[in-house]
Amino acid sequence: MFLSRAKTVADAFEDLYFFEKAAQTMILALSTGKPLAVLSDNVAKATADGWGPYRGMAMRHFAYLKAELERDDPGFKN
């Protein structure tokens, strides 16, 4: 089970946003019916470590998405 212990709403949203993207990718991969190619632990760790520089970007991501919503539907807050 996924449990977010985020400090802010933006952090929680970011965690859930990427969790959903991972789930979509997994469903798409499984839908092929073919065996999945599983990455080695070293490749998985290197990939995870590569996300390090993006930590702390949740507030900017959330602000961007809110701005897009405001642009697309200015009355959404009402």
PyMOL CGO cylinders between C-alpha atoms (Angstrom):
from pymol import cmd
from pymol.cgo import CYLINDER

trace = [
    CYLINDER, 0.00, 0.00, 0.00, 1.22, 3.50, -0.83, 0.3, 1, 1, 1, 1, 1, 1,
    CYLINDER, 1.22, 3.50, -0.83, 1.30, 5.89, 2.10, 0.3, 1, 1, 1, 1, 1, 1,
    CYLINDER, 1.30, 5.89, 2.10, 2.34, 9.48, 1.66, 0.3, 1, 1, 1, 1, 1, 1,
    CYLINDER, 2.34, 9.48, 1.66, 3.65, 11.30, 4.70, 0.3, 1, 1, 1, 1, 1, 1,
    CYLINDER, 3.65, 11.30, 4.70, 4.12, 14.55, 2.93, 0.3, 1, 1, 1, 1, 1, 1,
    CYLINDER, 4.12, 14.55, 2.93, 4.68, 17.80, 4.79, 0.3, 1, 1, 1, 1, 1, 1,
    CYLINDER, 4.68, 17.80, 4.79, 2.55, 19.88, 2.40, 0.3, 1, 1, 1, 1, 1, 1,
    CYLINDER, 2.55, 19.88, 2.40, -0.37, 19.42, 0.06, 0.3, 1, 1, 1, 1, 1, 1,
    CYLINDER, -0.37, 19.42, 0.06, 2.00, 20.07, -2.83, 0.3, 1, 1, 1, 1, 1, 1,
    CYLINDER, 2.00, 20.07, -2.83, 4.32, 17.28, -1.63, 0.3, 1, 1, 1, 1, 1, 1,
    CYLINDER, 4.32, 17.28, -1.63, 1.40, 14.87, -1.25, 0.3, 1, 1, 1, 1, 1, 1,
    CYLINDER, 1.40, 14.87, -1.25, 0.10, 15.79, -4.70, 0.3, 1, 1, 1, 1, 1, 1,
    CYLINDER, 0.10, 15.79, -4.70, 3.57, 15.25, -6.19, 0.3, 1, 1, 1, 1, 1, 1,
    CYLINDER, 3.57, 15.25, -6.19, 3.87, 11.81, -4.58, 0.3, 1, 1, 1, 1, 1, 1,
    CYLINDER, 3.87, 11.81, -4.58, 0.43, 10.76, -5.81, 0.3, 1, 1, 1, 1, 1, 1,
    CYLINDER, 0.43, 10.76, -5.81, 0.97, 12.26, -9.26, 0.3, 1, 1, 1, 1, 1, 1,
    CYLINDER, 0.97, 12.26, -9.26, 4.07, 10.14, -9.86, 0.3, 1, 1, 1, 1, 1, 1,
    CYLINDER, 4.07, 10.14, -9.86, 2.53, 7.10, -8.18, 0.3, 1, 1, 1, 1, 1, 1,
    CYLINDER, 2.53, 7.10, -8.18, -0.36, 7.33, -10.67, 0.3, 1, 1, 1, 1, 1, 1,
    CYLINDER, -0.36, 7.33, -10.67, 2.08, 7.70, -13.59, 0.3, 1, 1, 1, 1, 1, 1,
    CYLINDER, 2.08, 7.70, -13.59, 3.95, 4.59, -12.41, 0.3, 1, 1, 1, 1, 1, 1,
    CYLINDER, 3.95, 4.59, -12.41, 0.67, 2.66, -12.11, 0.3, 1, 1, 1, 1, 1, 1,
    CYLINDER, 0.67, 2.66, -12.11, -0.36, 3.72, -15.63, 0.3, 1, 1, 1, 1, 1, 1,
    CYLINDER, -0.36, 3.72, -15.63, 3.00, 2.55, -16.98, 0.3, 1, 1, 1, 1, 1, 1,
    CYLINDER, 3.00, 2.55, -16.98, 2.67, -0.78, -15.18, 0.3, 1, 1, 1, 1, 1, 1,
    CYLINDER, 2.67, -0.78, -15.18, -0.86, -1.37, -16.48, 0.3, 1, 1, 1, 1, 1, 1,
    CYLINDER, -0.86, -1.37, -16.48, 0.22, -0.50, -20.02, 0.3, 1, 1, 1, 1, 1, 1,
    CYLINDER, 0.22, -0.50, -20.02, 3.20, -2.85, -19.79, 0.3, 1, 1, 1, 1, 1, 1,
    CYLINDER, 3.20, -2.85, -19.79, 1.08, -5.68, -18.39, 0.3, 1, 1, 1, 1, 1, 1,
    CYLINDER, 1.08, -5.68, -18.39, -1.58, -5.15, -21.07, 0.3, 1, 1, 1, 1, 1, 1,
    CYLINDER, -1.58, -5.15, -21.07, 0.86, -6.32, -23.73, 0.3, 1, 1, 1, 1, 1, 1,
    CYLINDER, 0.86, -6.32, -23.73, 0.68, -9.84, -22.32, 0.3, 1, 1, 1, 1, 1, 1,
    CYLINDER, 0.68, -9.84, -22.32, 4.41, -10.20, -22.83, 0.3, 1, 1, 1, 1, 1, 1,
    CYLINDER, 4.41, -10.20, -22.83, 6.92, -10.95, -20.07, 0.3, 1, 1, 1, 1, 1, 1,
    CYLINDER, 6.92, -10.95, -20.07, 8.25, -7.82, -18.43, 0.3, 1, 1, 1, 1, 1, 1,
    CYLINDER, 8.25, -7.82, -18.43, 11.94, -7.01, -18.56, 0.3, 1, 1, 1, 1, 1, 1,
    CYLINDER, 11.94, -7.01, -18.56, 12.95, -6.29, -14.98, 0.3, 1, 1, 1, 1, 1, 1,
    CYLINDER, 12.95, -6.29, -14.98, 15.82, -3.89, -14.45, 0.3, 1, 1, 1, 1, 1, 1,
    CYLINDER, 15.82, -3.89, -14.45, 18.76, -4.88, -12.33, 0.3, 1, 1, 1, 1, 1, 1,
    CYLINDER, 18.76, -4.88, -12.33, 19.00, -3.49, -8.81, 0.3, 1, 1, 1, 1, 1, 1,
    CYLINDER, 19.00, -3.49, -8.81, 21.94, -1.33, -9.91, 0.3, 1, 1, 1, 1, 1, 1,
    CYLINDER, 21.94, -1.33, -9.91, 19.98, 0.25, -12.77, 0.3, 1, 1, 1, 1, 1, 1,
    CYLINDER, 19.98, 0.25, -12.77, 16.93, 0.76, -10.55, 0.3, 1, 1, 1, 1, 1, 1,
    CYLINDER, 16.93, 0.76, -10.55, 19.08, 2.44, -7.87, 0.3, 1, 1, 1, 1, 1, 1,
    CYLINDER, 19.08, 2.44, -7.87, 20.82, 4.67, -10.43, 0.3, 1, 1, 1, 1, 1, 1,
    CYLINDER, 20.82, 4.67, -10.43, 17.42, 5.68, -11.82, 0.3, 1, 1, 1, 1, 1, 1,
    CYLINDER, 17.42, 5.68, -11.82, 16.06, 6.45, -8.35, 0.3, 1, 1, 1, 1, 1, 1,
    CYLINDER, 16.06, 6.45, -8.35, 19.21, 8.40, -7.48, 0.3, 1, 1, 1, 1, 1, 1,
    CYLINDER, 19.21, 8.40, -7.48, 18.77, 10.41, -10.68, 0.3, 1, 1, 1, 1, 1, 1,
    CYLINDER, 18.77, 10.41, -10.68, 15.54, 11.85, -9.29, 0.3, 1, 1, 1, 1, 1, 1,
    CYLINDER, 15.54, 11.85, -9.29, 17.45, 13.43, -6.36, 0.3, 1, 1, 1, 1, 1, 1,
    CYLINDER, 17.45, 13.43, -6.36, 17.93, 16.84, -8.01, 0.3, 1, 1, 1, 1, 1, 1,
    CYLINDER, 17.93, 16.84, -8.01, 14.17, 17.12, -8.49, 0.3, 1, 1, 1, 1, 1, 1,
    CYLINDER, 14.17, 17.12, -8.49, 13.39, 16.88, -4.77, 0.3, 1, 1, 1, 1, 1, 1,
    CYLINDER, 13.39, 16.88, -4.77, 11.85, 20.09, -3.51, 0.3, 1, 1, 1, 1, 1, 1,
    CYLINDER, 11.85, 20.09, -3.51, 10.21, 20.88, -6.84, 0.3, 1, 1, 1, 1, 1, 1,
    CYLINDER, 10.21, 20.88, -6.84, 6.73, 19.94, -5.64, 0.3, 1, 1, 1, 1, 1, 1,
    CYLINDER, 6.73, 19.94, -5.64, 5.74, 23.51, -4.82, 0.3, 1, 1, 1, 1, 1, 1,
    CYLINDER, 5.74, 23.51, -4.82, 6.74, 24.70, -8.28, 0.3, 1, 1, 1, 1, 1, 1,
    CYLINDER, 6.74, 24.70, -8.28, 4.97, 21.79, -9.97, 0.3, 1, 1, 1, 1, 1, 1,
    CYLINDER, 4.97, 21.79, -9.97, 1.82, 22.36, -7.93, 0.3, 1, 1, 1, 1, 1, 1,
    CYLINDER, 1.82, 22.36, -7.93, 1.91, 26.12, -8.61, 0.3, 1, 1, 1, 1, 1, 1,
    CYLINDER, 1.91, 26.12, -8.61, 2.28, 25.43, -12.33, 0.3, 1, 1, 1, 1, 1, 1,
    CYLINDER, 2.28, 25.43, -12.33, -0.69, 23.06, -12.37, 0.3, 1, 1, 1, 1, 1, 1,
    CYLINDER, -0.69, 23.06, -12.37, -2.85, 25.54, -10.41, 0.3, 1, 1, 1, 1, 1, 1,
    CYLINDER, -2.85, 25.54, -10.41, -1.88, 28.28, -12.86, 0.3, 1, 1, 1, 1, 1, 1,
    CYLINDER, -1.88, 28.28, -12.86, -2.86, 26.05, -15.78, 0.3, 1, 1, 1, 1, 1, 1,
    CYLINDER, -2.86, 26.05, -15.78, -6.21, 25.33, -14.14, 0.3, 1, 1, 1, 1, 1, 1,
    CYLINDER, -6.21, 25.33, -14.14, -6.75, 29.04, -13.49, 0.3, 1, 1, 1, 1, 1, 1,
    CYLINDER, -6.75, 29.04, -13.49, -5.96, 29.76, -17.15, 0.3, 1, 1, 1, 1, 1, 1,
    CYLINDER, -5.96, 29.76, -17.15, -8.26, 27.02, -18.47, 0.3, 1, 1, 1, 1, 1, 1,
    CYLINDER, -8.26, 27.02, -18.47, -11.13, 27.64, -16.02, 0.3, 1, 1, 1, 1, 1, 1,
    CYLINDER, -11.13, 27.64, -16.02, -10.82, 31.00, -14.26, 0.3, 1, 1, 1, 1, 1, 1,
    CYLINDER, -10.82, 31.00, -14.26, -13.97, 30.34, -12.20, 0.3, 1, 1, 1, 1, 1, 1,
    CYLINDER, -13.97, 30.34, -12.20, -12.87, 27.01, -10.75, 0.3, 1, 1, 1, 1, 1, 1,
    CYLINDER, -12.87, 27.01, -10.75, -12.44, 28.48, -7.25, 0.3, 1, 1, 1, 1, 1, 1,
    CYLINDER, -12.44, 28.48, -7.25, -16.10, 29.47, -7.13, 0.3, 1, 1, 1, 1, 1, 1,
]
cmd.load_cgo(trace, "trace")
